[in-house]
Amino acid sequence: MAIKSLSIRIDEELLHKLHIVADYEGRSANSQILILIRNAVADYEAKNGKIEWQ
């Protein structure tokens, strides 16, 4: 699986809060975002079925 890069726009306050949460969890902000995305996809798939890719 290739690793892709994604740029997002995020306001300063929300970014600061993200860093606080990530630090609390012992993660980088990037790792925290990946976990949040994985959880969102898992929740979606639990409700709507597996997302097929390729």
C-alpha positions in Angstrom: 0.0 0.0 0.0 1.4 3.4 -1.0 1.5 6.2 1.5 -0.1 9.3 0.2 0.1 12.9 1.5 -2.9 15.1 2.3 -2.9 18.8 3.1 -5.8 20.3 5.1 -6.7 23.7 6.2 -7.4 24.0 9.9 -7.8 27.0 12.1 -5.2 27.7 14.8 -7.4 27.0 17.8 -8.5 23.6 16.5 -4.9 22.6 15.6 -3.8 23.6 19.1 -6.5 21.4 20.6 -5.6 18.5 18.3 -2.0 18.7 19.6 -3.2 18.7 23.2 -5.4 15.6 22.6 -2.5 13.9 20.7 0.0 14.6 23.4 -2.4 13.3 26.0 -2.7 10.1 24.0 1.0 9.9 23.5 0.8 10.3 19.8 1.9 12.8 17.1 -0.8 15.0 15.6 -0.5 13.0 12.4 -1.0 9.7 14.2 -4.0 11.1 16.0 -5.6 12.2 12.8 -5.0 8.8 11.2 -6.7 7.1 14.2 -9.7 9.5 13.9 -10.0 8.8 10.2 -9.8 5.0 10.7 -12.4 5.2 13.4 -14.7 7.2 11.2 -14.3 4.7 8.3 -14.9 1.8 10.7 -18.1 3.4 12.1 -19.3 4.1 8.5 -18.6 0.5 7.5 -20.3 -0.9 10.6 -23.5 1.0 9.6 -23.3 0.7 5.8 -21.2 -2.3 4.9 -17.6 -2.7 3.8 -16.3 -0.1 1.4 -14.9 -1.9 -1.7 -11.7 -0.5 -3.1 -10.2 -1.8 -6.4 
